[in-house]
Amino acid sequence: MSHIHKIVVPAALLAVSLATAAAATAAVSDEEAKQLGTTLTPFGAEKAGNKDGTIPPYAGGLTTPPAGYVNGSGTLPDPFTADKPLFTITAKNVDQYADKLSAASVALLKKYPDYRMDVYPTRRSAAFPKTVLDNTVKNATRCKTIENGLAVVPECRGGIPFPIPKNGDEVMWDHLLRYQGPHFDFRAKTYLIDSAGRMTMTDEFTAQQEWPYYMENASNPDIYYRVRSDKLMTRSVGVINTYYDYLNPVATSRRAWSYSPGQRRVRVSPDFAYDTPTDSSGGVETFDDATMFSGKLDRFDFKLVGKKEMIMPYNVYQLQLTKADELLKPNFVNPDKMRWELHRSWVVEATLKPGKRHIYSKRVFYWDEDWGGGMADLYDGSGKIWRGKYGISTPAYNIPAPVLGSSFTYDLVNGLYAFLTHTVDTGGRPVGAQRPSSYFTPDAMAGAGIR
């Protein structure tokens, strides 16, 4: 696996950076950056535990695989099987813990009397390779946002861009550019559980994900993420989708293509963005719900509310080891397979900008300070809680990387939910091999299409 050691900025990208310098936010000072590695971790989290000891100090995360791990496997055994719940939250005691729960979690507990949240000891298991940590420290004084927060300068490379964030845009860029590993190559399934409790597999696909932002000698360093997905289900077999995301989406918006075997051609797909519903989720999610949030920041104002202790899914290895019929129960994911922990989280409130269109009027994001977990509350046009989205934390101790793999979204109004990227019976989520850049092109999609 290759990580960035030397940063080379193309002249064209440097020119863009200089031309937009007037609109750039300032990086932190050298003096402020000295907190990294002292009172703060190299990636910006508070190194110390909390006052009452329920959140421990950060000690480097989990980097040693537990017994049973097979080298090269995409399946991660649970390293914390000996842990027992500290307490359980139900509809009967939800008000006691409401200040540490997302609005969606409170709504779920009050809606379903048999729903529960087992809260376990907090394990700060997220860990990063040294090169990522080194680049994160460098990014503190070289990274800036430009285009009124909608883009970052090309000097940002190979690490969390804003380890000491000052505003909501910077925290969202920390999420978009978080380290997940340089590439994954896997097969997954997606399910919809309707209001009657019926489980339907809505999608099966192979996916190749790459983060050129974390790659040495990337062919186009302005691309920070690209993915290609090949559909496998009977009704859509042969369909191939690909898209790229850019560090400056104002200069170059998301580029997306779709190959249709029926038409035998590749088409540009501008609707792979914003609030377009995704077929694979049965319409429960939008394209910018992907990985908790995906795409351009231009439709919302992102306000950094601050940091707060929140109970969120974390170290949920059991979920990734459980087959769908045992995991996906009527109304909610099987509580026996969930693990909830208390973590300090950045809270970002996103409010729809005047004159902009989106099905959500507001979103509230909760990002773990160690970048190992995340949740989102999603509000409808009238300002009522509509959906709750949860990223499943399974830190990959084999890389190491604080991976958010699967996710699920509850529709609290219609009583259904979608579960995305389940890999239990499809070989897990292996790192895979880096693909050539040509693999992600429209020509490659057409060449691979079923005819």
N, C-alpha and C positions, 0 to 999 in steps of 0.2 A: 504494500500500500504506500502511495506516495503523497507526501504533504508538502506544502509550500516552504521553501527555504529562502529563495531570492525573489523579490517582487520586481517584475519588469512591466512598466506602464507604457502602452503604445502611445505614440505621439498624438494620434487623433483623439484618444480618450483623455489625454492630459490637456489638450486644447479645450475640450468640453468642460473639464474641471475648472480651468482658469477663466473661461468665459462666464461661468456661473458663480464665480467666487463671491460676488456681491450678495448672492442669495443664500450663501452657505451659513449654517450654524457653526459656531466655534467649537473646536475640540476642547477637551479639558486641558488644564495647564499641566506642566511637568510636575509641579508640586502636588497637585491633586492626584495625579496618576500614581504617585508614590504610595497611595493607599493600597494599590493592587499588590497582593503578596504579603501585606502586613495586616491591617485591620480588615481588609477585604481579600477574598480569594483572587487569583489571577483573572478570573472571569467576572468579578464584580459583586459577588454575593457577600453577605456578612459572614466573616469567618467564625465568629463566636456563636454560641447557642443563645436561646432566648433566656429571659430572666428566671422563669419557673422551671427550666430544664426540660421542657417537653419537646424542644427542638435542639438537637445536639450541635456541638461545634463541627465545622467541616474538617474532615481528616483525610481528604484526598480522594474520596469516593471508592467505589468497588472496582478493582482492576484484576482480581484473581478469580478465574472461573471456579464454580463449586464442583464437587464430585458429580460425575455423571455427564459433564459437558464433553461433547465430541468435537474435537478441533475441526474447524471448517463448516460445522453444522449451522443451520439457520435456526435451530431450536435451542432456547436458553432455559436450562433447569432453574428452578426457583432457589435462590441462595438463602432464603429466609423462612424455610418451612418450619423451623422451630418456634417462630414468633406466634404469640397468642394475642387476640384483640384486647386492648386496654378497656374499651367500653363500646357500647352499641347505641346508635341513634335510631329512633323510631318516631312514629307520629306522636307518641305519648310524651317524649322528652325533647322534641325538635326545637322548641322555643328556648331551651336551655343552651343550645349550641348555635342558634340562628346567626349570631354575629360572626361565626367562622364558616358559614355555609353559603354557597352561591344561591341566588334566588331560585334557580331551577331545582337545586337539591331540596330546598325547603318545600317547593311546590310538589315535588315527587313524594316526599314523605307525608305530606298532608293529603295527597290525592289517593295514595294506596296504603291502607293500614298494614298490609303484610310486607311492605318494603322496609328495608333496614340498611344501615351503613355500619359495618364493623370497622372500627378505627384502631389501627395497629401502631406500634412504636415507630417513630419517625426515623427513617434510614436515609441519610444523605448520600445516596449511592452513585449519583452522577459523577462521571469522570471524563477527562479529555486527554488526548495525546499531548506531549510536550510542545510539539510544533504549533498546535492550535492555541495553547496557553501563551506561548511566546508571542504569537501574532496578535492575540487579544490584547496583551499589554501594549504592543506597538500601536494597535488600532486606537487606543484611548486618546492618543495625541495626534493621530494622522487622519482619523475618520471624521467626516462632516456630512451632514445632509445638505442637499441642494434642491432647487426647484420647490422651495417652500415645504421641504420635508418629504417630497414625493420620490426623491432619488438620493443616492449616496455617491460620493466621489470615488473614482476608480482606484485611488490609493488604498482603499479598504480591501484587505485581502486576508483570507486564511484563518480568521478568528472571529469571535463575537465582535461586532463593529463598535458597540457603545457599552463597554463594561460599567461605565458610570453614567447612565442615561440621565438626561435633563428634561426630557419631555416625552409625550406619548408617541410621537413619530419615531423617536430613537428606540424606544422599547419595542415597537412593532417591527422595526428593521432588525433588532436583535432576534426576534422570533423568525423572521423570514430568512435570515442568514445564520441561524443557529447551526451548530455542528451536529450532523446525524451520521457521519461517516461519508466518505467520498462517493460511494456508489453502492446500490443494491440491485439484485437481480432475483425476482421471486414470482411466485404464482399465488393468487389470493381470490377469496370469494367475498361477496357482499350480500347482506340479508335485510329483509324488511319484515318486521313483526307488526301485524295490523292490530286494530282495536279489538278484534275477536281472539287475539292470541295466536293467529296462524303465522307460521314462519315460512317465508318464501325466499329462495335464493334468487336475487335479482341480477347478479353479475358474477362472472368468473373470468379472470384475465391473467396474463403475465405482464409484469412491469419491469422496466429498467429505469432506475432513477440515478441521476448523477448531479453532483454539486461542483461545477467547474470552479466556483469561488474558492474551493478547498483543494484544487488540483494544481500541481506544478505544470507550467508550460501549457495551460489551457489554450485551445486554438482560438477561442473568442472569450477573453477574460471579462467582457461586459455581461456575459450570460452567467447568472449565478445558479440557475437550476434548470434542468431539462428532464423530461420523462417521455417514455414511449410505452404505450399500453396496447396489447393485442388481445382482442376479445375471443373468448372460447365458448360461450354459451351458444346453443343451437340457433337461436333467433338472430344472433349478431356475430356469429363466427366469421372471422375474416376481416372484421372492422378493426382498423388500427388508428389510434389517436396519438398525437405528439404535440407537446408545447414547450416553449422556452420562456423563462422570465429573466428580466434584465435589471442590472443595477441602476440604470436610468430609464425607467419605463415611460418617462415623458418624451425622451428622444426616440425610444423604441419600445412600443407597447408589447404585451404578451403576443408572441407569434404562435399560432396553433393551426394544425392541419388534421384532417380526418380522411382516411381511405375507406371507400365504400366498395365492397366486392361486386355489388349489384350494378353499380355504375362504372366500375373499373377505372376509377379516377380518384385523384387526391384533390380535396377542396380545402381552401382556407376556411377556418372555423372561428370567426370573431366572437361567437356567442359562448365560447369556452371561458367565460369570465363573469365577474360580478354576481348578480342574483339569478342568473339562468339556473333553473333546477337541474339536478343531475339525474339521469335515468337510473343509474346504478343504485341510488338511494331511494328510489320510488318517489322522488320529488321532495323528500324530507330535508335534503341539503341543497345548497347552492354551490356554484363553482368556487366562490370565494370563501366557503366554509371549509374547503379542503385543508387538511393538516391544521385545523383550528382557524386559520385565516390564510388566504392565499391571494396574491395579485396586487393590484395597484391600490394606493391609499387615498385616492382622490375623492371618493364619495362621502367620506366621514371626517369629522374633526376628532382627532385622537388626543384625549386629555389624560395625562399621567396623574392619577388620583393620589398615588403613593404606594407604600408597601404595607401589606396586611397579612396576618396569619390566617391561612385558609385550610380547610379539610378538603383534600383532592385525591383522585386516584393516583397511586404511586407504587412502584415496584409490583405491578399487577402481573407477575409472571404466571400465576395459575390460570388467568384468563387465556393466555397464549398457549396453554397446554390442554385446554378443554374443548372438546368437539361441540359443534354448534347446537345440536339438539339438547345437550346438557346445559349449555351456557345461556341460550337465548330463550327465556321464559316469557309467558304472557306479561305484558305491561313493562317489564324491566329486565335487565341483565341479572342473572342468578346471583344473589347477594353472597352465596357461599364461595363464589369464585372471585369476588371483588376484594380489593384491599385499599383502604383509605388511610391517609396519613396527614398530619398537620405540618404544613410548610409555609415559610414566608414567601409571599407572592407579590410581584408587581401588579397593580390594578390599573387598567387602562379603560377609560370610558369613551366609547366611540359614538358620536351623535351625528346623524345624517345632516349633511350640509344643506343650507337653504337652496332650493332650486335643483337639487340632485334627486335621483330616483333610486329606490331600493326597497325590497319587501320588508327590511328591518329598519325601524326608526332609531334604534339604539342597540349597541352591543357592549357588553362589559366583559373584558378579558382578564383572566387571572393566570399570570405566568410565574411558575416556580423560579425563585431567585437563582437556583442552580441549573436552570433550563432543562429540568427533567420531567416536567409535567405541565398541564394546562387545562383550563376550563373556559367556557364562554356562556354567558346569558344572552339570549337573543329575544328582542322585543318587537312586537307588531306595530302597525301604523298608529294605533291608539295608545301606545306606550305600555301595553300589558305584556308580561312575560309570556312568550310563545314557545320557545324551544330552549333546550339546554344541551350544550355539546361538551363532550369529555374526551380528552386525549389520554391514551393508555400508556403509562410510563413503564417501560421495560428496559432500563439502562443496559446497554450491550457491553458487558464487562470484557468481551473478547476483542473489542476494537481499541480502546474503550470510547463509548459515545452515549450521551443521555437520550436514547432513542424514544421518540413518540411513534409507535407503530400503528396499531389499530385505533379506531375511535368509534364513538356512538353518539347519536343525536336523538333526544327525546322530543317528540311533538306533544306538548302538554295540553294543547287544545283538542287535538283529534285522537289522543290516546294511542299513538303508535310510535315506533322508533326504528331507526336504521342502524345497522352495525357494519362498519366498513373495514376492509382489509384484514380478513380473518385468514390465517395461514396455517392452522393446526394440521389439517390433513393434506397440505400441498407442499410440504418440505420446509416450512418455517420461512425465515427471512434472511437468507445467506447474503454475505457481502458481495459475492460474485466477482466477475472480472470487469475491468474497465472496457467499455465499448469504444470503437473508433467514432469520431464525430460524425462520420458519414452515416452511421446507423440511425441517427435521429433526423435524417433529412427526408423531405417528401419523395425524393427519388428512391430511397431505400424502402419507404413504405409501399410505394407502387410496385417495386420489384418483389417484395415479400407477399403481396396480396394474393388471395386465392382467386383463380380465374376459371 
